[in-house]
Structure formats: C-alpha cells, structure tokens
Amino acid sequence: MATAPAKTKKADAAPKRTRKTVEAPQQRLRIKVRAYEHKVLDASVKQILDTALRYDAKVAGPIPLPTEIKKYTVNRSTFIYKDAREQFEMRVHKRLIDIIDPSAKVIEALTNLSLPSGVTIDVKMV
C-alpha cells in the first residue's frame, strides 16, 4: 500500500501583517448645482469645470442627481365642474461636482464666477 504524502500545515504559520499607511484625508470642495432648465444648468456646470481645469484642479463629475419633480393638481372650475382638473409640474435638475484638494486660486476663481440667474449653487468643504 502506498501512503499519501504528508500535508504541510499552513494554518499554524502566523499570517504576515503589513502596516497600512494612513493617508491624510483629502479635502474636497463639493458643489451642488440646481436649476429648473437643464440647458442653463449644463452651461453653468461647463463654466465651473472650465474654471477648475484652468487652474489644474482634480475634478470628479459632473454627476447627474435625480430630477426632483413637484406635481400640482388644480381645479379648472371652482364650483360646478369638479372633475375638470389641470396638472402642473416643476422639475428641478441637479448636478454634483467634486474638486479634490482645491488650491486657494481655484476657490477664489470659483467665488468670482458669475452664473446665470435661475441657477443655485451650494458649496461645502468635505
């Protein structure tokens, strides 16, 4: 009878532990842009990206966020024709842009940026 070769036990050997280097958390400038018209929104996002890339900033985005739809139903008539109704909706389009490790020049250029009316911007340091 032939015997099977002896199995080596790797479970007894201690696993190698490597030291993880802890990186400093990167600062991000998170820009949320909102508008009712998507064409105006895309034009202003392009303007923000051009400004950030002019100063060699690392940019992530624009990331399209879900469109917020608000629907309103209104009676056409006040008293007799209750079944006649009209529906209106407002769409709020949103985009998200992250600028990773922004320099002071980038932040200053973005604050001096003039965008069209109807576009709202929220800027946060994350």
Sequence and secondary structure as in RCSB ss.txt:
>XXXX:A:sequence
MATAPAKTKKADAAPKRTRKTVEAPQQRLRIKVRAYEHKVLDASVKQILDTALRYDAKVAGPIPLPTEIKKYTVN
RSTFIYKDAREQFEMRVHKRLIDIIDPSAKVIEALTNLSLPSGVTIDVKMV
>XXXX:A:secstr
         SSSS              EEEEEEEESSHHHHHHHHHHHHHHHHHTT EEEEEEEEEEEEEEEEEE
SSSSS TT EEEEEEEEEEEEEEEES  HHHHHHHHT    TTEEEEEEE 
